[in-house]
Amino acid sequence: MQTSIANDMMSATEVEKLPPPIETQSGSFVYYSKISANGSRLYSRRLAKEANSEQVLIDSGMLAAQHNCEIKNVLVSDNHRYIGCMVTNNDGPHTETCDLMIYLVEDTGSAKHVETLKDVFNFVFGTDDKLLYTVLNDKLRAHQICCHQIGTPQQTDTDIFTENDDECFVDITRTKDAKFIIINSSTLDSSEVRVLAINDIIPKKAGKLNTKLLRSRQRGVEYFIDHYGEEFVILTNSPLDDSLSDLKDQTLPFRLMKAPSKCPESNNWRELLSVASDEKIEDVEIFRDYIMITVKRQGHPAVIVHDRVANTNAELQLPNKGNCVVRPGSNPQFNTSIARLSFSSPVHMDSVIEYDLKTLKARKQWASVPLHINPDEYIVHREYVANSNISIPMTFIHHKSVELGHG
């Protein structure tokens, strides 16, 4: 009986089609991953101008067979010569860290393993043959960032940054335009961000690299950054005048700010885009000519598109008239106007819709719906129920044949 129920549930949630792999163009190559016929994940690339030029760089199944490990993350260097592959050892004890296997991509497109870094928690590539990675302390918190030059012993790696506060967790990312490294030292309710220009990454035997602190830590204040052109974009809930010393018991709305690349400190932050008083910013996605801002408006999702060139704002038309849950999809490409959003509704499972931010129109949609339910036969709508001085949003779903009464 349990098997029968499980099969019925699986059948009810089967989908007709899935979106194609997300492709990211870097230079003359397009990178993507896909599932092979035998179930392994293939990390591949092709020439942007030649659709039939595929090269399989990493085969997860082959890697597992050779090293008995599982892939967690794969990144490619900007010069396309190196691949960093974070793996966990299936035979060893469970740990929070990984081995970072580094591969050299040969002219034929095959990848040759050249070295392995031990006890790495996260990493990003700098330029050419340099990468940066985080290290855990004895409390299993990432507290240190090291710089490694491929081909040199790991013991000689340079300490870029060390966080001495045990309450903090250090993470490392890159801005979407690949111009800066972001060092975020955060707690549960605060953040402190430093940036390092990628062109300034030069491993040294002694001394720290030149990082810039955007805003000193303040309890209750968080901020997240990205970069394009000659300015940083900052999403923050910081107070307007920095006069409040402790915001732990207060909730301030997030604002979208900007700051010059050369002097990004908080005293140079200026408002980039404001939202209405009934809107709450939930996410920001940066593209070369656009900023995509996901907001909540009286419980409804909305997506605002800021045209950086024209300095105008517009809004995307969401599926189901906005009666859905919306969140940004994976959008790693910077030089594009194409963006993906994920959405779900009472009649859709996790689905994907692709927009052109230039035209504000949906290009493609991959709606994941149960095979035995036709969403067109149902109505999803929202009503507001008055309660004292507030209105409570309620979502209703019913078949089109049902006539709702109003009492």
C-alpha positions as CSV (number, residue, x, y, z in Angstrom):
1,M,0.0,0.0,0.0
2,Q,2.8,2.4,0.9
3,T,4.4,1.7,-2.5
4,S,1.1,2.4,-4.3
5,I,0.6,5.7,-2.5
6,A,4.2,6.7,-3.2
7,N,3.8,5.9,-6.9
8,D,0.5,7.8,-7.1
9,M,2.2,10.9,-5.5
10,M,5.1,10.7,-7.9
11,S,2.8,10.4,-10.8
12,A,0.8,13.4,-9.7
13,T,3.9,15.6,-9.5
14,E,5.5,14.6,-12.8
15,V,6.2,17.5,-15.1
16,E,6.1,17.7,-18.9
17,K,9.3,19.6,-19.5
18,L,12.2,21.2,-17.8
19,P,14.1,24.4,-18.7
20,P,17.3,23.9,-20.6
21,P,20.7,24.3,-18.8
22,I,21.6,27.8,-17.8
23,E,24.4,29.0,-20.1
24,T,27.0,31.6,-19.1
25,Q,29.2,33.2,-21.8
26,S,32.7,34.2,-20.8
27,G,34.9,35.5,-23.6
28,S,34.6,33.2,-26.6
29,F,33.2,30.3,-24.6
30,V,29.7,29.4,-23.3
31,Y,29.7,27.3,-20.1
32,Y,26.9,25.0,-18.8
33,S,26.2,21.7,-17.1
34,K,23.8,19.0,-17.9
35,I,22.8,15.4,-16.9
36,S,24.2,12.6,-19.1
37,A,22.3,9.5,-20.1
38,N,23.9,7.5,-17.2
39,G,22.9,10.2,-14.6
40,S,26.2,11.9,-14.1
41,R,26.6,15.7,-14.3
42,L,28.7,16.9,-17.2
43,Y,30.4,20.3,-16.8
44,S,30.9,21.5,-20.4
45,R,31.6,24.4,-22.7
46,R,31.4,25.3,-26.3
47,L,32.5,28.1,-28.6
48,A,29.9,30.8,-28.6
49,K,29.9,30.9,-32.4
50,E,29.9,27.2,-32.9
51,A,26.9,25.3,-31.5
52,N,28.5,21.9,-32.2
53,S,31.8,22.5,-30.5
54,E,31.0,21.0,-27.1
55,Q,33.9,20.0,-24.8
56,V,33.1,18.0,-21.6
57,L,35.5,19.4,-19.0
58,I,34.4,17.5,-15.8
59,D,32.4,14.3,-15.6
60,S,31.1,13.9,-12.0
61,G,30.6,10.1,-12.5
62,M,34.2,9.7,-13.8
63,L,35.5,11.8,-11.0
64,A,33.6,9.7,-8.4
65,A,35.0,6.5,-9.9
66,Q,38.6,7.7,-9.9
67,H,38.7,9.5,-6.5
68,N,35.6,8.3,-4.7
69,C,34.4,11.9,-4.2
70,E,31.3,14.0,-4.8
71,I,31.4,17.4,-6.5
72,K,30.0,20.4,-4.5
73,N,31.0,23.3,-6.7
74,V,32.9,24.1,-10.0
75,L,34.4,27.4,-11.1
76,V,36.5,28.3,-14.2
77,S,39.2,30.9,-14.2
78,D,38.7,34.1,-16.3
79,N,41.5,33.0,-18.7
80,H,39.8,29.7,-19.2
81,R,42.9,27.7,-18.3
82,Y,42.0,26.4,-14.9
83,I,39.0,24.7,-13.3
84,G,38.5,24.6,-9.5
85,C,36.4,21.7,-8.3
86,M,35.3,21.5,-4.7
87,V,34.8,17.8,-3.7
88,T,34.0,15.8,-0.6
89,N,35.6,12.5,0.1
90,N,33.1,9.7,0.3
91,D,35.4,7.5,2.3
92,G,36.7,9.9,4.8
93,P,35.0,11.3,8.0
94,H,32.3,13.9,7.5
95,T,33.8,17.4,7.8
96,E,32.7,21.0,7.0
97,T,35.6,21.5,4.6
98,C,36.4,20.1,1.1
99,D,39.3,19.4,-1.1
100,L,39.8,21.9,-3.9
101,M,41.0,20.0,-6.9
102,I,42.6,22.2,-9.6
103,Y,42.6,21.2,-13.2
104,L,44.5,22.6,-16.2
105,V,42.4,22.8,-19.4
106,E,44.5,21.7,-22.3
107,D,44.2,22.9,-25.9
108,T,42.2,19.8,-26.7
109,G,39.6,20.7,-24.1
110,S,40.5,17.9,-21.8
111,A,41.1,18.7,-18.1
112,K,44.3,17.5,-16.3
113,H,44.5,17.4,-12.5
114,V,47.5,19.4,-11.4
115,E,47.1,20.0,-7.7
116,T,44.8,19.8,-4.6
117,L,44.3,22.2,-1.8
118,K,43.2,20.8,1.5
119,D,40.6,22.0,4.0
120,V,38.9,24.6,1.9
121,F,35.4,25.9,2.8
122,N,34.8,28.3,-0.2
123,F,36.8,29.8,-3.0
124,V,36.8,32.2,-5.9
125,F,39.2,32.8,-8.8
126,G,41.2,36.0,-8.9
127,T,43.0,36.6,-12.2
128,D,45.1,34.1,-14.2
129,D,46.5,31.5,-11.9
130,K,45.5,33.1,-8.6
131,L,42.6,32.1,-6.3
132,L,41.3,33.0,-2.9
133,Y,39.7,30.6,-0.4
134,T,38.3,30.6,3.2
135,V,39.5,28.5,6.1
136,L,37.6,27.3,9.2
137,N,38.8,27.9,12.8
138,D,38.5,25.3,15.6
139,K,34.8,26.4,16.1
140,L,34.0,25.5,12.5
141,R,33.5,29.1,11.5
142,A,35.2,30.5,8.4
143,H,37.6,33.2,9.8
144,Q,40.5,33.5,7.3
145,I,41.0,34.2,3.6
146,C,44.1,33.0,1.9
147,C,45.5,33.7,-1.6
148,H,47.0,30.8,-3.6
149,Q,49.1,30.9,-6.7
150,I,48.6,27.7,-8.7
151,G,51.9,25.8,-8.9
152,T,53.1,26.8,-5.4
153,P,52.9,24.9,-2.1
154,Q,49.8,25.6,-0.1
155,Q,52.0,26.2,3.0
156,T,53.2,29.4,1.3
157,D,49.8,30.9,0.7
158,T,49.3,34.5,1.7
159,D,46.9,35.5,4.5
160,I,44.6,38.1,3.0
161,F,42.2,38.7,5.9
162,T,41.6,37.2,9.3
163,E,38.5,37.8,11.5
164,N,39.3,37.6,15.2
165,D,35.7,37.8,16.4
166,D,34.4,34.3,17.0
167,E,30.8,35.5,16.5
168,C,31.5,36.3,12.8
169,F,31.5,34.1,9.8
170,V,33.6,35.1,6.8
171,D,32.5,34.5,3.2
172,I,34.1,35.4,-0.1
173,T,32.4,36.2,-3.4
174,R,33.0,38.2,-6.6
175,T,31.0,41.1,-8.0
176,K,29.0,40.1,-11.0
177,D,31.2,42.2,-13.3
178,A,34.3,40.3,-12.1
179,K,36.1,43.5,-11.0
180,F,36.1,43.1,-7.2
181,I,36.4,40.4,-4.5
182,I,33.8,40.8,-1.8
183,I,34.8,39.8,1.8
184,N,31.7,39.7,4.0
185,S,32.2,39.2,7.8
186,S,28.7,38.7,9.1
187,T,26.8,37.7,12.3
188,L,23.1,36.7,12.5
189,D,22.1,40.4,12.4
190,S,25.0,42.4,11.1
191,S,27.5,42.5,8.3
192,E,30.8,44.2,7.5
193,V,32.0,44.2,3.9
194,R,35.5,44.8,2.5
195,V,36.3,44.9,-1.2
196,L,39.5,44.0,-3.1
197,A,40.1,45.0,-6.7
198,I,40.8,41.8,-8.6
199,N,43.7,43.4,-10.5
200,D,45.4,44.1,-7.1
201,I,45.6,40.4,-6.2
202,I,49.3,39.7,-6.0
203,P,50.4,36.9,-3.6
204,K,53.1,38.1,-1.2
205,K,55.1,36.3,1.4
206,A,54.3,39.0,4.0
207,G,51.7,41.8,4.4
208,K,48.1,42.1,3.6
209,L,46.5,43.2,0.3
210,N,44.8,46.6,0.1
211,T,41.1,46.0,1.0
212,K,38.6,48.7,1.5
213,L,36.0,48.7,4.3
214,L,32.6,50.0,3.2
215,R,30.9,50.3,6.6
216,S,32.0,49.3,10.1
217,R,29.9,46.7,11.8
218,Q,26.8,47.9,13.6
219,R,24.4,45.6,15.5
220,G,21.2,45.2,13.5
221,V,22.6,46.7,10.3
222,E,23.1,44.5,7.2
223,Y,24.3,45.4,3.7
224,F,25.0,43.5,0.5
225,I,26.9,44.8,-2.4
226,D,27.5,44.4,-6.1
227,H,29.3,46.5,-8.7
228,Y,28.9,47.8,-12.3
229,G,30.4,50.6,-14.2
230,E,32.2,52.9,-11.8
231,E,30.0,52.4,-8.8
232,F,28.9,49.9,-6.1
233,V,25.3,49.1,-5.6
234,I,24.4,48.5,-1.9
235,L,21.2,47.0,-0.5
236,T,21.1,48.0,3.2
237,N,18.9,48.6,6.2
238,S,21.3,51.1,7.7
239,P,19.9,54.2,9.4
240,L,19.9,57.4,7.4
241,D,22.4,59.2,9.6
242,D,24.2,56.4,11.5
243,S,23.2,58.1,14.8
244,L,21.6,54.9,16.3
245,S,24.2,52.8,18.0
246,D,22.2,49.6,18.5
247,L,19.4,48.5,16.2
248,K,19.0,45.0,17.6
249,D,15.4,45.4,18.6
250,Q,14.4,47.5,15.6
251,T,13.6,46.6,12.0
252,L,14.5,49.2,9.4
253,P,13.5,48.8,5.8
254,F,16.1,48.0,3.2
255,R,17.1,50.7,0.7
256,L,19.0,50.6,-2.5
257,M,22.1,52.9,-2.5
258,K,25.1,53.5,-4.7
259,A,28.7,54.7,-4.0
260,P,31.7,55.5,-6.3
261,S,34.2,52.7,-6.9
262,K,37.1,54.8,-5.7
263,C,35.5,55.8,-2.4
264,P,32.8,53.3,-1.5
265,E,32.7,54.2,2.3
266,S,29.3,54.7,3.8
267,N,29.6,58.5,4.1
268,N,29.6,58.5,0.2
269,W,26.4,56.4,-0.1
270,R,23.6,58.0,-2.1
271,E,20.1,56.7,-2.8
272,L,19.9,54.9,-6.1
273,L,16.3,53.9,-6.2
274,S,13.4,54.3,-3.8
275,V,10.3,52.1,-3.4
276,A,6.8,53.0,-2.2
277,S,6.1,53.0,1.6
278,D,4.0,49.8,1.1
279,E,6.8,48.0,-0.7
280,K,9.6,45.9,0.8
281,I,12.8,45.1,-1.1
282,E,13.5,41.4,-1.0
283,D,16.3,40.9,-3.6
284,V,18.4,42.8,-6.1
285,E,20.0,41.4,-9.3
286,I,22.6,43.4,-11.2
287,F,23.1,43.3,-15.0
288,R,25.2,45.6,-17.2
289,D,22.4,47.9,-18.2
290,Y,19.6,46.9,-15.7
291,I,18.9,46.3,-12.0
292,M,16.1,43.9,-11.2
293,I,14.5,44.5,-7.9
294,T,12.1,42.0,-6.3
295,V,9.7,43.6,-3.8
296,K,6.7,42.6,-1.8
297,R,3.7,45.0,-2.1
298,Q,0.9,44.4,0.4
299,G,1.8,40.7,0.3
300,H,1.9,40.5,-3.5
301,P,5.2,40.0,-5.3
302,A,6.4,42.6,-7.8
303,V,9.5,42.9,-9.9
304,I,10.8,46.4,-10.8
305,V,13.3,46.9,-13.6
306,H,15.6,49.9,-13.4
307,D,17.0,50.9,-16.8
308,R,20.4,52.3,-15.9
309,V,21.0,53.9,-19.3
310,A,17.6,55.6,-19.5
311,N,17.3,56.1,-15.7
312,T,13.7,54.8,-15.8
313,N,11.8,52.2,-13.8
314,A,9.2,49.7,-15.2
315,E,7.5,46.6,-13.9
316,L,7.4,43.0,-15.2
317,Q,4.0,41.4,-15.7
318,L,4.1,38.3,-13.5
319,P,2.3,35.0,-14.1
320,N,-1.1,34.3,-12.5
321,K,-1.6,38.1,-12.1
322,G,1.0,38.0,-9.3
323,N,-0.9,35.4,-7.3
324,C,2.3,33.4,-6.9
325,V,5.6,33.2,-5.1
326,V,8.4,34.8,-7.1
327,R,12.2,34.7,-6.6
328,P,15.1,35.4,-8.8
329,G,16.5,32.4,-10.7
330,S,20.1,31.7,-11.4
331,N,21.3,34.7,-13.4
332,P,25.1,34.5,-13.6
333,Q,25.4,36.4,-16.9
334,F,26.3,40.1,-16.5
335,N,26.3,41.3,-20.1
336,T,22.8,40.4,-21.0
337,S,19.2,41.7,-20.9
338,I,17.8,38.2,-20.3
339,A,16.8,37.2,-16.8
340,R,15.2,34.2,-15.3
341,L,12.6,34.2,-12.4
342,S,11.4,31.2,-10.5
343,F,7.7,31.1,-9.5
344,S,5.2,28.7,-7.9
345,S,1.5,28.9,-7.2
346,P,-1.2,26.6,-5.9
347,V,-1.5,25.1,-9.4
348,H,2.2,25.2,-10.3
349,M,5.2,23.6,-8.7
350,D,8.6,25.4,-9.0
351,S,8.7,26.8,-12.5
352,V,10.8,29.1,-14.6
353,I,10.0,32.1,-16.7
354,E,12.5,34.0,-18.8
355,Y,12.1,37.8,-19.4
356,D,13.8,40.2,-21.7
357,L,14.5,43.3,-19.5
358,K,14.8,45.5,-22.6
359,T,11.2,44.8,-23.8
360,L,9.8,43.7,-20.3
361,K,8.2,40.8,-22.1
362,A,8.4,37.1,-21.2
363,R,10.4,35.2,-23.8
364,K,9.9,31.6,-22.6
365,Q,8.2,29.8,-19.8
366,W,8.7,26.3,-18.4
367,A,5.7,25.7,-16.2
368,S,6.0,22.7,-13.9
369,V,2.4,21.5,-13.4
370,P,1.2,18.1,-12.3
371,L,0.3,16.0,-15.4
372,H,-3.2,15.4,-14.0
373,I,-4.1,19.0,-13.3
374,N,-4.9,21.6,-15.9
375,P,-4.1,25.0,-14.4
376,D,-6.4,26.7,-16.9
377,E,-9.3,25.1,-15.2
378,Y,-8.6,26.8,-11.9
379,I,-8.8,30.4,-10.7
380,V,-6.3,31.7,-8.2
381,H,-7.1,35.1,-6.7
382,R,-6.5,37.1,-3.6
383,E,-9.0,38.8,-1.3
384,Y,-8.4,41.1,1.7
385,V,-10.2,40.5,4.9
386,A,-10.6,43.5,7.3
387,N,-9.5,42.9,10.9
388,S,-9.5,46.0,13.1
389,N,-7.3,48.5,11.4
390,I,-5.5,46.1,9.0
391,S,-6.4,44.1,6.0
392,I,-5.3,40.4,5.9
393,P,-4.5,39.0,2.5
394,M,-6.0,35.5,1.8
395,T,-5.3,33.4,-1.4
396,F,-8.2,31.4,-2.8
397,I,-8.1,28.6,-5.4
398,H,-11.1,27.0,-6.9
399,H,-12.3,25.3,-10.1
400,K,-13.9,27.6,-12.7
401,S,-17.2,25.8,-12.4
402,V,-17.5,26.8,-8.7
403,E,-19.5,30.0,-8.1
404,L,-18.4,31.8,-5.0
405,G,-21.0,33.3,-2.8
406,H,-20.5,36.6,-0.9
407,G,-22.0,36.9,2.5
